[in-house]
Amino acid sequence: MLAPWAMYPDIRAGGIGWRMGRGEDYRNKFYDWFREMNDADRASYMKTNPEPENWDGFYEVASGD
């Protein structure tokens, strides 16, 4: 699954587009998918898809920890 910022690069970090509509739907699906990963797969995904500027802490929230 694409990282949210790659899927919708036109929606800025923290923008309203992540709290409603297509961004919110995708973010919620991403969270579900990301939380189902085991720790090794999650670490590999985060290394391959680092958080861009202004997205600091996204993976921590997405993991539900």
N, CA, C and O of each residue as an XYZ file, in Angstrom:
260
protein
N       0.854     -1.168      0.000
C       0.000      0.000      0.000
C       0.901      1.233      0.000
O       1.924      1.260      0.684
N       0.526      2.229     -0.752
C       1.308      3.458     -0.795
C       1.161      4.240      0.498
O       0.101      4.238      1.123
N       2.236      4.907      0.891
C       2.149      5.812      2.029
C       1.172      6.924      1.665
O       1.086      7.301      0.496
N       0.440      7.453      2.629
C      -0.555      8.476      2.317
C      -0.007      9.655      1.525
O      -0.668     10.143      0.609
N       1.190     10.118      1.864
C       1.770     11.257      1.151
C       2.124     10.926     -0.289
O       2.208     11.825     -1.125
N       2.331      9.656     -0.589
C       2.585      9.242     -1.971
C       1.270      9.060     -2.730
O       1.187      9.355     -3.923
N       0.257      8.581     -2.039
C      -1.048      8.373     -2.666
C      -1.715      9.691     -3.008
O      -2.263      9.851     -4.098
N      -1.670     10.630     -2.085
C      -2.312     11.936     -2.281
C      -1.322     13.061     -1.967
O      -1.450     13.733     -0.944
N      -0.348     13.264     -2.836
C       0.656     14.300     -2.567
C       0.075     15.715     -2.562
O       0.715     16.650     -2.080
N      -1.124     15.866     -3.092
C      -1.763     17.183     -3.126
C      -2.410     17.576     -1.803
O      -2.789     18.733     -1.623
N      -2.542     16.622     -0.868
C      -3.110     16.938      0.451
C      -1.935     17.135      1.406
O      -1.154     16.212      1.636
N      -1.816     18.329      1.954
C      -0.681     18.625      2.831
C      -0.841     17.917      4.178
O      -1.952     17.610      4.610
N       0.275     17.673      4.815
C       0.261     17.058      6.145
C      -0.587     17.898      7.080
O      -0.423     19.116      7.141
N      -1.478     17.268      7.799
C      -2.342     17.970      8.736
C      -3.510     18.694      8.090
O      -4.302     19.341      8.776
N      -3.620     18.586      6.764
C      -4.700     19.265      6.059
C      -6.054     18.625      6.297
O      -6.152     17.464      6.693
N      -7.085     19.398      6.050
C      -8.451     18.911      6.253
C      -8.771     17.717      5.358
O      -9.657     16.923      5.675
N      -8.068     17.590      4.264
C      -8.282     16.457      3.364
C      -8.023     15.106      4.001
O      -8.496     14.082      3.508
N      -7.255     15.099      5.122
C      -7.012     13.844      5.845
C      -8.077     13.586      6.901
O      -8.107     12.517      7.511
N      -8.953     14.568      7.118
C      -9.994     14.412      8.134
C     -11.379     14.238      7.526
O     -12.367     14.076      8.242
N     -11.439     14.272      6.206
C     -12.719     14.042      5.532
C     -12.461     13.643      4.082
O     -11.424     13.976      3.508
N     -13.407     12.936      3.508
C     -13.319     12.576      2.096
C     -12.296     11.509      1.787
O     -12.024     10.627      2.600
N     -11.735     11.606      0.594
C     -10.841     10.556      0.090
C      -9.600     10.373      0.953
O      -9.136      9.247      1.135
N      -9.061     11.454      1.481
C      -7.883     11.343      2.337
C      -8.177     10.609      3.628
O      -7.393      9.765      4.061
N      -9.300     10.926      4.244
C      -9.679     10.255      5.492
C      -9.910      8.765      5.255
O      -9.446      7.932      6.033
N     -10.614      8.433      4.196
C     -10.869      7.026      3.881
C      -9.566      6.268      3.675
O      -9.391      5.165      4.192
N      -8.653      6.868      2.916
C      -7.384      6.203      2.643
C      -6.546      6.085      3.914
O      -5.960      5.035      4.177
N      -6.487      7.149      4.697
C      -5.716      7.121      5.940
C      -6.211      6.010      6.862
O      -5.405      5.280      7.438
N      -7.520      5.879      7.004
C      -8.075      4.833      7.860
C      -7.746      3.440      7.350
O      -7.435      2.551      8.143
N      -7.809      3.236      6.045
C      -7.429      1.940      5.463
C      -5.948      1.677      5.681
O      -5.540      0.556      5.984
N      -5.142      2.734      5.521
C      -3.707      2.587      5.740
C      -3.430      2.192      7.185
O      -2.659      1.267      7.438
N      -4.056      2.889      8.141
C      -3.871      2.553      9.556
C      -4.197      1.085      9.811
O      -3.415      0.389     10.458
N      -5.324      0.604      9.322
C      -5.711     -0.799      9.522
C      -4.660     -1.736      8.943
O      -4.252     -2.700      9.589
N      -4.225     -1.445      7.722
C      -3.232     -2.271      7.038
C      -1.904     -2.257      7.788
O      -1.291     -3.303      8.001
N      -1.465     -1.067      8.185
C      -0.177     -0.892      8.852
C      -0.171     -1.596     10.206
O       0.836     -2.197     10.581
N      -1.265     -1.533     10.935
C      -1.352     -2.153     12.259
C      -1.371     -3.674     12.195
O      -1.044     -4.340     13.177
N      -1.745     -4.218     11.068
C      -1.763     -5.677     10.910
C      -0.387     -6.245     10.608
O      -0.191     -7.457     10.699
N       0.574     -5.396     10.250
C       1.934     -5.863      9.936
C       2.643     -6.326     11.197
O       2.375     -5.836     12.294
N       3.548     -7.274     11.026
C       4.413     -7.640     12.156
C       5.522     -6.583     12.264
O       5.695     -5.767     11.358
N       6.254     -6.601     13.352
C       7.251     -5.557     13.620
C       8.328     -5.472     12.538
O       8.735     -4.373     12.160
N       8.788     -6.609     12.042
C       9.844     -6.613     11.027
C       9.347     -5.992      9.715
O      10.052     -5.192      9.099
N       8.151     -6.358      9.297
C       7.596     -5.793      8.061
C       7.330     -4.299      8.210
O       7.556     -3.520      7.284
N       6.852     -3.917      9.375
C       6.591     -2.494      9.632
C       7.899     -1.697      9.574
O       7.938     -0.625      8.970
N       8.960     -2.204     10.189
C      10.260     -1.525     10.179
C      10.803     -1.407      8.763
O      11.352     -0.371      8.388
N      10.650     -2.459      7.986
C      11.102     -2.440      6.597
C      10.324     -1.410      5.780
O      10.909     -0.675      4.985
N       9.021     -1.359      5.975
C       8.180     -0.392      5.256
C       8.593      1.032      5.611
O       8.712      1.884      4.730
N       8.811      1.291      6.889
C       9.185      2.638      7.322
C      10.548      3.050      6.768
O      10.769      4.220      6.456
N      11.454      2.090      6.647
C      12.778      2.389      6.082
C      12.672      2.707      4.592
O      13.363      3.594      4.091
N      11.819      1.993      3.898
C      11.635      2.189      2.458
C      10.808      3.432      2.156
O      10.960      4.038      1.095
N       9.936      3.813      3.079
C       9.021      4.950      2.898
C       9.149      5.918      4.072
O       8.222      6.045      4.872
N      10.294      6.603      4.183
C      10.482      7.483      5.333
C       9.470      8.627      5.356
O       9.000      9.088      4.316
N       9.152      9.070      6.563
C       8.229     10.195      6.718
C       8.859     11.449      6.112
O       9.984     11.803      6.463
N       8.158     12.114      5.219
C       8.705     13.362      4.680
C       8.594     14.498      5.695
O       7.985     14.348      6.754
N       9.184     15.613      5.357
C       9.099     16.792      6.216
C       7.632     17.089      6.525
O       6.772     16.952      5.655
N       7.357     17.484      7.727
C       6.010     17.807      8.218
C       5.152     16.579      8.527
O       4.003     16.733      8.939
N       5.671     15.381      8.342
C       4.923     14.168      8.657
C       5.524     13.450      9.868
O       5.181     12.299     10.137
N       6.401     14.111     10.585
C       7.052     13.486     11.744
C       6.019     12.920     12.708
O       5.047     13.590     13.059
N       6.239     11.686     13.129
C       5.350     11.031     14.084
C       4.181     10.286     13.459
O       3.394      9.665     14.173
N       4.052     10.338     12.135
C       2.914      9.674     11.485
C       2.929      8.174     11.776
O       1.900      7.608     12.144
N       4.063      7.535     11.619
C       4.128      6.086     11.826
C       3.826      5.704     13.276
O       3.240      4.651     13.532
N       4.217      6.537     14.206
C       3.911      6.258     15.607
C       2.397      6.252     15.826
O       1.869      5.375     16.509
N       1.710      7.220     15.251
C       0.239      7.274     15.345
C      -0.365      6.105     14.584
O      -1.282      5.449     15.080
N       0.138      5.840     13.388
C      -0.418      4.778     12.546
C      -0.278      3.408     13.204
O      -1.125      2.536     13.013
N       0.779      3.219     13.971
C       0.986      1.909     14.599
C       0.090      1.710     15.807
O      -0.087      0.582     16.266
N      -0.476      2.787     16.327
C      -1.373      2.668     17.467
C      -0.664      2.487     18.778
O      -1.293      2.191     19.794
N       0.649      2.663     18.770
C       1.427      2.502     20.014
C       1.366      3.733     20.875
O       1.963      3.765     21.951
